[in-house]
Amino acid sequence: MEKVILITGATDGIGFETAQMLVKQNHYVIIHGRSSEKVNAVLDKLKALTPSAKVDSIVADLSDLSSVKQMIKEINDRIEPLDVLINNAGVYTTSITKGSGNLDVRFLVNTIAPYMLSKAVLPKLKPKGRIVNLSSAAQAAVNLSALEGTLSLNDSDAYAQSKLALTMWSRALGLQQNETSPVVVSVNPKSFLGSKMVKEAYGMNGGDLSLGADILVRAALSDEFSNARGLYYDNDIEHFAQPHSDALNDEKVKQVIAKIEEIIDYVMRIQLDI
């Protein structure tokens, strides 16, 4: 049965590999990217895979919460109800470390934007829909000052903290859902795959991207994940596992989510004059 699937950060790396797999399976795939030029080039590649390919696109800069807000409006206005949202977009190394609200770009793209997007599309997801969040084996205790942009971190610390923050809210949001509600699950697709991010961060070619794409397709569609609400799947060991202990600490999770919501409210009201 055809599924309607939105993938963020789908113009290269694991996101693009996942989009190709899903198009080949005849699903309706909406790709997201930051650049119209890249998005259009990827659309052409996906359409070339099969004459019957159903593809669409959305352009948004996830480091700019006003752009995320516009993306949400476009999804509501133009895109049919979703079966799956895959929050794949991620940032590790960047020459521009600050985004909207003077926030760290890693937290914006890896944590805050997917939270904002996920909360907004939950009502648009079909019954038994899924939200698949790309976590990482790199997880470190979240410093709330870094999350709110008042403390600067190096690339590895910012990335690891942003991925734990994502995993924390994924677990909380997933556990809030009942048996007829969407599944929210976080997934480490496998460490050191050959994505652009890994090549730039570590100067290495990395492993086969299809390994990461395969687990995302499984998380999006397979019965294996049908009851995975709030769980964390670690593809390095190829089964569900415990995330960082802070993701299991209800008080710390509440603090991180409260800070994320405070940040979104502040940026919407003060920075965007909304």
N, C-alpha and C positions, 0 to 999 in steps of 0.2 A: 504493500500500500504506500502511495506517495506521501511523504512527509514534507512539511514546510519548515526549512531550517535556516536560521540566520547565524552567520559566523563572523565575528569581529576579527580584524587583523588578517583578512583572507587573501591579501595580495602577494604573499610570499610565505615561505617556511611551512610550518605544520598546518597553518590555516589554509593555505592554498592546496596542499596535499590532501587535506581532509575534504575540501570542496570538490576536488577532482573525484575522489572516491564516491562521494555522495551523488554527484551528477551521473556518474557511470551506473549507479544503482537506480537512476531515474527519479530522484527526489528533486523537489523544487528548492533551489539553494539561493539565498540572498547573501551576497558577499559585502562586507564592509571594508573600507579602506580610507586612508586620510587624503589621498590624492585622486582626483577624477581621472587623470591620465593613467595611473596604475590600475585603477578599478576597471576602466574601459578595456585596457589591454588584457586583464584577467578574464573579463567577460568573453572576449573574443576567443581566448584559449579554451574556456569551458564549453563554449558553443561548438567549437571544432571537435570536441571529444565525441559528440553524438548529435545527429540531426534533431533529435527530440529533446535536447537539453532545455530544461526550464530554469532560467537564471535571472536574477535581478540584482540590484546593487543599492547601497546607501553610502554616501560620503560624509564623514564626520571626523573631527580632530578630538580624540578622547582626552587630550590634555587641556581642553577648553570646555568647561562645563556648560557654557552657553551653546556650544556645538552639540554636546550630548543632549541637551534639552531639545534642540531642533531635531536631532535624530529621533528622539522619542516621539515627537509630534509627527514626523514623517512616517514612522512605523504605524502609528495609530490611524493616520489619514490614508495611507497608500498601500500598506502591506496587509495581506489577509491574515487571519489568526494563525499563530505559530504553533508548531509542534515542539520545536527545539530551539533554544538559544545557546550557542557555544561562545562563551567569553574567552576568546583565544588571544586577543591583542595583548602584547606585553612589551615593556621597555626595560633594558638593563643599562647599557651605556648610551649616553646622549650628550651632545655638546651644549644643549639648552636644558638645564636642570630644573627650571621653574616654569610652571604653567599658570593657569588662571588662579586668582587669589593668592599668588606667590607661593603656591604649593609645589612640593617636589613632584616632578613629572612621573617618577616611578610609582608613587602612591596614587596619583591621579589616574594613570592609565591602567595600572595593575590592580587597584583596589577600589577607588572611589567611583570612577566611571562605570565599571561593571556592576557595582552595588546599585547605583542610580538607575542603570538600564534594567537590571533584573527586577527591582521593585516595581518599575513602571510597566514591564511587559507581563508580569505574573497574571494580571487579569485577562491578558490577550492570549495566553497560552491555552491550547485545547486541553480537555480533560486528559489526564495522564501524560501531560507534556513534561519536558525536562529542561533544566538549566544546567549546563556543564561548564564548570569554571576551571581554567587551567591554573593549577597550583604548581608546586615545585618541590623537589627534595630540599632545596635551600629555603629553610624557614628559621627565622630568628625572632626573639621576643620584641614586641612592638613598643617603641618609644613614642608616647602620645605627642610629645613636642615635635618629633620628626614628622609624624603623621599630619600635624597641623601646620607644618612648614616653618616652625621657629627654630629648628635645629637641623643643620646640614649633615648629611651622611655621605660616605663614599658609595661607589656603585654597588658593591657586593652587599653592604649592610642595608642600603635602601631597597634593593631588590628582594633580599631575604625577608625583611620586615614586611614589605608590601605583599609578598606572597603568603606569609602567615596571616596577615590581616584579612586577606581574601578568603583563606581557608577558615578563619574564625567566623566570618559572617556567613559563609556558605553553610557551615554546620548549623548555625543558629537558624538561618532562614529555612534550611531543609527540615529541621526538626519541628518547625512551626506548621508544616503541611500535614494533612491527613491522607488517608489511603486513596482518596479520589483527587487529591491536589497534585500539582507538578512535583517531580523529583528535583531536588537541588543537590548536586554532588560536586565535589572537587577532585581533580585528577592531576597527579604528576605524570606527564606523558612519557617520560623517561629522560634521564639526565644526559646532557651533552649530545643531543641530536644535532644534525648538521643544518641548523637554521642560521639565518643572517645574524640573529642576536648572539648566538654562541660563537660564530666566527669572529664577530667584532669584539666580543667580550674576552674571549680566551685565545684567539688566534689559531683555532684548530678547525678542521673540517667537520668533525663530529660524526655521529652515527646516522643510520638510515632514517630519514624523516617519516617513511611509511610506518615505522613502528609506533611513532607518536600519533599519526593520523588514524591508524587502525584502532587504538584504544579510544580515541575520541568518537569514532563511528560507533564502536560498541557501547560506549557510555550514552550516546545519543539514541540508540535504536534497540539494543539487545535486551532480552529478558533478564540477563545477568544483572542489569542495573535498575530493574523495574521497582525495586524496593530499597534503593540506596539513598533514601532521604537523609541528608546531613552527613553522609559518609565520605571518607577520603580513600581514593584508590591510588596505590603507589605502583606504577608500571615498572619501576626498577626491580621490584620483587614479584610483580605480576599478580597481586591480589590486594584486597582491601586491607588497610593497616591503620594504626594510630598515627595521627598527625602530631606535630609539636604539642607538648603537654599544655601550653597556654590555650590551645584551641579547645581543650576539654575543661578549662577553668571558666565556669559560668560568669563569674564576676569580671574577669579580664575581658571576656567576650563582650559583655554588656558595655564595658568602658570603651572598647574599640568601636562598637557600633554607634554608641552615643556620640563619640567624637566625629565619626564619619557623617552622621546626620547633622551635627552642629556645623561642620564644614560646608556641607551642601547648602544648608539654610543660609549661612553667612554669605557664601559666594553668590547665591541667587539674589539675596536682598541687597547687599552692599556693593559688590563688584559689578553686578549686572543691572542694578537699579530696578529690580523686579519686586 
